[in-house]
């Protein structure tokens, strides 16, 4: 048990040394929501809070210069 643990530790150190770090961007994972006109009208009429969330999402992306 101890012997396998001693072999595992150097392997973990070797593997963790191979990780790369990429710079994070505020736009990673974001995409502008563009519903069709019909969908927009339906959502505005039936679910105003969701329409406000979509608008806030798109406004945030615009402010972050994602699109």
Secondary structure, DSSP 4 states (H G I P E B T S, - for coil): -HHHHHHHHHHHHHHHTT---PPP-TTTT-------HHHHHHHHHH-HHHHHHHHHHHHHHHHTT--
